[in-house]
Amino acid sequence: MPIHRWIVPKGLYTPADKEALANAISDIYEKHIGLPRFYVVVFFIEQEAHDFYYGGKPVGGAGKTQFVRVDIEHIARNFATDAPVAEKHGFLDMYESVVAPWTKDRGVNWEVQIKDVCDRDLWHEDGRPPPAIGSVEEQIWKKENRPVPDEELAAIKAAM
Protein backbone atom coordinates (compact mmCIF):
# COMPACT_ATOMS: atom_id res chain seq x y z
CA MET A 1 0.00 0.00 0.00
CA PRO A 2 1.45 3.32 -0.94
CA ILE A 3 0.17 6.02 1.40
CA HIS A 4 0.38 9.60 0.19
CA ARG A 5 -0.08 12.45 2.65
CA TRP A 6 -0.46 15.78 0.92
CA ILE A 7 -0.07 18.53 3.51
CA VAL A 8 -1.54 21.59 1.85
CA PRO A 9 -2.73 25.11 2.64
CA LYS A 10 -6.44 25.18 3.35
CA GLY A 11 -8.44 25.80 0.19
CA LEU A 12 -5.55 25.26 -2.24
CA TYR A 13 -7.36 22.38 -3.93
CA THR A 14 -11.05 21.94 -4.69
CA PRO A 15 -12.76 18.60 -4.08
CA ALA A 16 -12.57 17.99 -7.86
CA ASP A 17 -8.81 18.76 -7.81
CA LYS A 18 -8.32 16.27 -4.98
CA GLU A 19 -10.25 13.53 -6.74
CA ALA A 20 -8.36 14.07 -10.01
CA LEU A 21 -5.01 14.10 -8.21
CA ALA A 22 -5.84 10.95 -6.21
CA ASN A 23 -6.82 9.21 -9.46
CA ALA A 24 -3.63 10.34 -11.21
CA ILE A 25 -1.55 8.97 -8.32
CA SER A 26 -3.52 5.71 -8.35
CA ASP A 27 -2.86 5.41 -12.09
CA ILE A 28 0.90 5.46 -11.44
CA TYR A 29 0.71 2.41 -9.22
CA GLU A 30 -1.83 0.51 -11.31
CA LYS A 31 -0.29 1.16 -14.73
CA HIS A 32 3.42 1.33 -13.96
CA ILE A 33 3.87 -0.79 -10.82
CA GLY A 34 0.99 -3.24 -11.31
CA LEU A 35 -0.70 -2.71 -7.95
CA PRO A 36 -4.44 -2.89 -7.33
CA ARG A 37 -5.90 0.63 -7.22
CA PHE A 38 -7.40 0.06 -3.77
CA TYR A 39 -3.87 -0.26 -2.35
CA VAL A 40 -3.33 3.45 -3.05
CA VAL A 41 -4.38 5.79 -0.23
CA VAL A 42 -4.19 9.57 -0.63
CA PHE A 43 -4.85 11.96 2.27
CA PHE A 44 -5.19 15.71 1.90
CA ILE A 45 -4.31 17.33 5.20
CA GLU A 46 -5.34 20.97 5.01
CA GLN A 47 -3.57 23.46 7.24
CA GLU A 48 -4.51 27.01 8.18
CA ALA A 49 -1.85 29.64 7.40
CA HIS A 50 -1.08 30.04 11.12
CA ASP A 51 -0.40 26.27 11.36
CA PHE A 52 1.82 25.81 8.30
CA TYR A 53 5.18 27.50 7.72
CA TYR A 54 7.73 27.28 4.93
CA GLY A 55 11.06 28.96 5.54
CA GLY A 56 9.63 30.57 8.67
CA LYS A 57 6.77 32.24 6.81
CA PRO A 58 3.09 31.24 6.85
CA VAL A 59 1.88 29.26 3.86
CA GLY A 60 -1.36 29.88 2.02
CA GLY A 61 -3.85 32.68 1.90
CA ALA A 62 -4.01 35.64 -0.44
CA GLY A 63 -0.61 36.92 -1.52
CA LYS A 64 1.27 34.27 0.46
CA THR A 65 3.60 31.53 -0.74
CA GLN A 66 1.84 28.29 -1.64
CA PHE A 67 3.73 25.19 -0.51
CA VAL A 68 2.82 21.51 -0.48
CA ARG A 69 4.61 18.76 1.46
CA VAL A 70 4.09 15.22 0.13
CA ASP A 71 5.03 12.27 2.35
CA ILE A 72 4.84 8.87 0.66
CA GLU A 73 5.18 5.51 2.39
CA HIS A 74 5.78 2.48 0.22
CA ILE A 75 4.58 -0.74 1.82
CA ALA A 76 3.28 -3.02 -0.96
CA ARG A 77 6.47 -2.54 -3.00
CA ASN A 78 9.79 -1.13 -1.94
CA PHE A 79 12.86 -0.20 -3.88
CA ALA A 80 15.56 -2.79 -3.23
CA THR A 81 18.15 -1.48 -0.80
CA ASP A 82 20.67 -1.82 -3.60
CA ALA A 83 18.41 -0.36 -6.31
CA PRO A 84 20.31 2.00 -8.58
CA VAL A 85 19.85 5.69 -7.87
CA ALA A 86 18.66 6.08 -11.47
CA GLU A 87 15.73 3.72 -10.77
CA LYS A 88 14.71 5.71 -7.69
CA HIS A 89 15.09 9.03 -9.49
CA GLY A 90 13.16 7.61 -12.45
CA PHE A 91 10.19 6.93 -10.19
CA LEU A 92 10.42 10.41 -8.65
CA ASP A 93 10.64 12.01 -12.10
CA MET A 94 7.52 10.09 -13.21
CA TYR A 95 5.69 11.10 -10.02
CA GLU A 96 6.71 14.75 -10.44
CA SER A 97 5.44 14.82 -14.03
CA VAL A 98 2.11 13.24 -13.05
CA VAL A 99 1.47 15.71 -10.20
CA ALA A 100 2.78 18.77 -12.08
CA PRO A 101 -0.74 20.02 -12.96
CA TRP A 102 -1.35 20.47 -9.21
CA THR A 103 2.13 21.73 -8.25
CA LYS A 104 4.57 23.15 -10.78
CA ASP A 105 1.94 24.23 -13.32
CA ARG A 106 0.14 26.24 -10.61
CA GLY A 107 3.28 27.95 -9.31
CA VAL A 108 3.11 25.98 -6.05
CA ASN A 109 6.35 25.15 -4.27
CA TRP A 110 6.47 21.50 -3.23
CA GLU A 111 8.57 18.83 -1.61
CA VAL A 112 8.23 15.05 -2.04
CA GLN A 113 9.79 12.41 0.20
CA ILE A 114 9.40 8.65 -0.15
CA LYS A 115 9.81 6.57 2.97
CA ASP A 116 10.68 3.22 1.51
CA VAL A 117 11.72 1.10 4.47
CA CYS A 118 8.66 -0.77 5.68
CA ASP A 119 8.21 -4.37 6.70
CA ARG A 120 5.57 -5.88 4.40
CA ASP A 121 4.97 -8.58 7.03
CA LEU A 122 3.51 -5.88 9.29
CA TRP A 123 0.75 -4.93 6.83
CA HIS A 124 -2.83 -6.25 6.66
CA GLU A 125 -5.85 -5.45 4.47
CA ASP A 126 -9.19 -6.21 6.11
CA GLY A 127 -7.44 -8.30 8.76
CA ARG A 128 -5.40 -10.45 6.40
CA PRO A 129 -1.91 -10.21 4.92
CA PRO A 130 -1.79 -9.24 1.26
CA PRO A 131 -1.04 -11.93 -1.30
CA ALA A 132 2.54 -12.60 -2.35
CA ILE A 133 3.98 -10.23 -4.93
CA GLY A 134 3.18 -11.42 -8.46
CA SER A 135 0.94 -14.26 -7.29
CA VAL A 136 -2.36 -15.35 -8.83
CA GLU A 137 -4.01 -14.17 -5.62
CA GLU A 138 -2.56 -10.69 -6.04
CA GLN A 139 -3.81 -10.57 -9.62
CA ILE A 140 -7.30 -11.49 -8.37
CA TRP A 141 -7.16 -8.72 -5.76
CA LYS A 142 -6.11 -6.32 -8.50
CA LYS A 143 -8.91 -7.42 -10.86
CA GLU A 144 -11.51 -7.20 -8.09
CA ASN A 145 -9.95 -3.93 -6.79
CA ARG A 146 -10.45 -5.00 -3.17
CA PRO A 147 -9.14 -7.46 -0.60
CA VAL A 148 -10.81 -10.76 -1.48
CA PRO A 149 -11.70 -13.05 1.46
CA ASP A 150 -10.01 -16.46 1.43
CA GLU A 151 -13.20 -18.44 0.71
CA GLU A 152 -14.09 -16.24 -2.26
CA LEU A 153 -10.50 -16.28 -3.44
CA ALA A 154 -10.56 -20.10 -3.48
CA ALA A 155 -13.81 -20.09 -5.48
CA ILE A 156 -12.41 -17.63 -8.04
CA LYS A 157 -9.22 -19.69 -8.40
CA ALA A 158 -11.22 -22.90 -8.80
CA ALA A 159 -13.24 -21.30 -11.62
CA MET A 160 -10.12 -20.24 -13.53
N, C-alpha and C positions, 0 to 999 in steps of 0.2 A: 504494500500500500504506500504510494507516495502521498504524503500530506503536505499541502501548500498553505502556509499562513501568510496572507497578504495584509500587512499592517499599513493602513492607509489613512490619510486625513478624512475626517467625516465629510460626506457629500462628494468626494472626488469622483466616485463611480455611481451610476444609476443602477437600479436592479437589472435592467437589460444589459448594461455593460458587464456586470458581475456574471450573469448567466453566460454571455458570449465568451468571456474570458475563461470561466470554468470549463466550458465546452472545448475551447481551443487547447487548454492544458490537458484535458482528458484525451483529446485527439493525439497528442504527442505520445502518450503512453500506450494507447490502443494501436495506433498505426506504426509507430517506430520501435516500440519496445515489445509489443504483443501482449500487454496486460489487459484484463477485463476492465471496462470503463468504471465499474463500481468500486474498483480498488482506489480510484483517484478521489481524494478528498481535498476540497479547496475551501478555506475559511477566509472571510474578509473581516478583519478586525479594525473597525473604525475608531479613530482617536480624535478627540477635540484638540484644537490648536494648543491649549494650555497643558495637554497631556503628551505631546509629541514634539520632540525637538530634533533638529538636524544641524549639526555644527553650532549648537548652543542657541539656535533661534527657533521659535515656534514654526511648525509646519501647518500649512493649510490656511484657508480663509482668503478673503479678497486681498490681492496684492502680495501675498506671502509665497514663499517657496513651497512647491509641491514635491513631496518625497514619499517614496514607497519602499518599504523593507519587505523582502520576500524570503521567508525561511522555508526550506524544503527538507523533508525527511524521507529518505528512501528506505523502505522496509522490504517490499516484495522483490526488488532487484537492487543490488548494490554494485558499484564498480569494484572490480577486483582490487585488492590492495596494491597489486603490482600493475594495474592498468596504466597504459601510457598516458601521459599528460594530454597528448593530442586527442585521445578518446574522450577524456573528461571535458576538455575545452570544446570539443565538437558538440557534446550534449548541451553545454552552456550556450554555445553560439546558436544552436537550433532553438533552445528555449527563449533566448533573447529575441530572436527574429519572430517567433510566434507571439510573444507578449508585447512586441513593439507598438502595435496600435493603441495599447493602453498605458504605455510608458514613454518611450522615446518620441513617438509621433505626436504626443500631446505636450511635449516639453516638460515632462515629469522627471525628476531625478529619481534613481532607483538603485537598489542594491539587492543582489541575489546571493544566497548562500545555501549550498546543499550539504546536509549532514548525512553522511553516507555510511556510518558505522552503526549498524543496528543488527541485533541478533534475530534472525527470522524465526527461530524457535520460540521466541517470546511474543509472537503475534498470533491472534485468533480472529476469525470472522464468524460472527454468530455462534460463539462458543466452541469453534473447531479450528484446528490448524488449517492453513491453506494447503491446497494440493502441491505436490512436488513441481518444481519448475520444469516446464515442457511436457508434463504428463497429459494423458488423455483426460484425466479429471480436471486439470487446469483449463484445458480447451473447452470442456463442458461448462465450467464456471464462466468462462469468457463468453461463450455462445449464449448462455442464459442470462448473463450480466447480473449475477447474484451468487451468493454462497448457496450451493445446492446441498441439501441434507443427504446424509449417507445412503438412506433407503432409496431416495429418488435418484441419486447418482448411480446406484447399482442397477436400477430399472432402465435408465437411459443407456448405460453401457451394455446391458443385455440386449437392448433393441438395436444396437449398432451393427 
